[in-house]
Amino acid sequence: MMDSVSVIVIGAGPSGISLAHTLKHKLGFNDFTFYDKLDGPGGTWRQNTYPGVGCDVPTLLYSFSFNQNPNWSKELCEGPEILECEFDSILPLKYKPTEIIGLDMEDTVDKFDLRKHMQFGVECTSASWNSQGFWEINLVDTKTQVKYTRTPLYSYLQSVVSLSLGRSNLLEWRNLVVRFFHTARWNHHFDYSGKRLAVIGNGCSAAQVVPAISQKAGYVKQYARSAQWYHERPNRPFTSFEKWCLGNIPLWERYLRLRLFLTSDSLVATYLPGPAAEKVRAKAESGARQYIYQTAPKEYHKFLVPDFPLGCKRRIFDPNYLESLHRSNVELAPVGIDHIDETGITGTDGVRTEFDAIMLATGFDVQKFIVPMEVYGKDGKALSQQWLESRGAQAYMGVYVHNFPNFGLLFGPNTFPAHNSVLFASEVQVEYLARTLLAPIIDHRISSLEVKSTSENQWVNALQTELKGSVFEAGCSNWYINPHGRNSASWPGYASTYWKETLKPQVGVFNRVYRSKFWIGNTVWRWIRTTKKESYFMLLLSLAGFMWHRKSVSAHQLPFIYRKIVS
Ligand SMILES: Cc1cc2nc3c(=O)[nH]c(=O)nc-3n(C[C@H](O)[C@H](O)[C@H](O)COP(=O)(O)OP(=O)(O)OC[C@H]3O[C@@H](n4cnc5c(N)ncnc54)[C@H](O)[C@@H]3O)c2cc1C
């Protein structure tokens, strides 16, 4: 039996919010429901509340294009400001009310009336395409554990990555006396002031958490197995005048955003194969090396400077991490972990250290999309099995997977832009989905859409060929490359190229089941309903201008004016 829900989306993170905005305001469609296992919107920014959490892409760029915010406090904002969360009492990063004027995730959801479409505390456990050609979505209420099923006309599932617990298997969980948590599950009930803390890992999260916690902790020992490239990260607060300009000068924020976008995108040149890229990379490496030598304590220089090319691991724009290594209560141990016992850690150097708490800054299992839920396609095959057979996650344009009709992914395989904002990539995917799947279904033009397996494979193979020789494959251990040796995470080139790719006509790529001959009427009606008043005003203004121009220019003048324009 079909119920009234027509679109189901799993996940109300930034990508989901962007999709909700498009469904409601660009497509004029209201028959959709979002389910998220968290207690509110924001995804990553709701889950990652560790001290120091923040954005490493300028926030003017890492923000929704449809809800520009002139009140960002600084160039690179911290997590609470991005989320506008209500954890003030437990988060170490407190903002005065005046500083949280702009807001982002929460504000966007309310401003565009999206909250009523969202149900929180509901987890999707599995989904399957049934024999009648509909999705069946199995859900569980995370509080009551009540299980139920929803059958939308078509489904949309958002990609999700899982935590990487990496080296945590080296411990005996049951006997643990020390506190132990991942940075993405920060225990705010634990007061770490004056305590002895271990941080395992040295990626982006560790670089943020070490300088933040070492301000209050008694002792912080960081276990790091390999080096990273660090760059300076100036982070200037915006002045009141700058905020005024952002809010009051038309298109000023758009202009700055575009400038930031182009600058970020140009950094991709350092990652590409070939001698030209190597030259650019050598220059960037020299700058980073200098920065490390100038900022970090001398005793760590040898370990800190990598022997792999810049970009092979995600580069770190330093949030005062190297500076914090000078603190007397901070120790960087360039060793792995042999084992963890009840009260301490023994490193691979044989040194055992006692701790009050162990923090895993081991990142995320970026290769695992939409886990732990399982999705079953047309022939009953699980997506995880299909992806095992293809030697890693893959999707046409990072969005569509064969055997899975009326199903799309956001922030899916190979859509991670090297230096640019993930929100840009997500918004591009939302637009692409709206055009290829959602609008045609809403207009009753089609009842189903599925990418052809050959199109998917050809697209993915071409992309993998492009990735060959890129810096991601330079041999360091990184989260881009999966156990089969394939890179299922990175987009190989410029973020703008991905956008252009979505605009190309997609001829012969999809199998479509057509529905109504009269769809064009629905499309026109949708356009009429969703076109903004300002657009009608501009259209009327242009028409009036055209009429006035025709009236004021007599017929015999026209050829002369025409000649003047074209000359
Ligand atoms: C600490 C940190 C800092 C980052 N900084 C940047 C940055 O500076 N710039 C940048 O571009 N990117 C950054 N990123 C990447 C960031 O993840 C993306 O920018 C963004 O969050 C992607 O949004 P999303 O909505 O696709 O996924 P997410 O934010 O992960 O949201 C997914 C949502 O789906 C929900 N969900 C998952 N599974 C289920 C299920 N089975 N049932 C119900 N709900 C489910 C989750 O609860 C979550 O709310 C950062 C990531 C982290 C972890």
The ligand as an ORCA input file, in Angstrom:
! r2SCAN-3c Opt
* xyz 0 1
  C      35.278     17.825     11.703
  C      34.934     18.027     10.267
  C      35.262     19.218      9.643
  C      34.943     19.418      8.306
  N      35.301     20.589      7.719
  C      35.006     20.793      6.435
  C      35.383     22.017      5.785
  O      35.973     22.886      6.375
  N      35.077     22.172      4.491
  C      34.419     21.200      3.791
  O      34.146     21.399      2.617
  N      34.035     20.037      4.377
  C      34.331     19.814      5.659
  N      33.979     18.628      6.244
  C      33.256     17.610      5.456
  C      31.772     17.617      5.880
  O      31.436     16.330      6.299
  C      30.882     18.009      4.760
  O      31.220     19.334      4.413
  C      29.385     17.987      5.088
  O      29.092     17.715      6.412
  C      28.693     16.944      4.247
  O      27.344     17.016      4.531
  P      26.363     15.799      4.328
  O      25.022     16.336      4.647
  O      26.574     15.195      2.995
  O      26.817     14.690      5.385
  P      26.756     14.739      6.962
  O      27.060     16.069      7.483
  O      27.610     13.605      7.423
  O      25.226     14.400      7.309
  C      24.696     13.110      7.152
  C      23.457     12.997      8.022
  O      22.846     11.725      7.780
  C      22.411     11.180      9.003
  N      22.349      9.727      8.880
  C      23.344      8.902      8.538
  N      22.923      7.617      8.498
  C      21.634      7.644      8.843
  C      20.648      6.620      8.986
  N      20.933      5.330      8.746
  N      19.430      6.997      9.356
  C      19.128      8.300      9.615
  N      20.019      9.286      9.481
  C      21.256      8.970      9.091
  C      23.441     11.628      9.997
  O      22.919     11.604     11.303
  C      23.751     13.050      9.501
  O      22.919     13.988     10.123
  C      34.285     18.405      7.576
  C      33.976     17.190      8.210
  C      34.297     17.009      9.532
  C      33.956     15.694     10.176
*
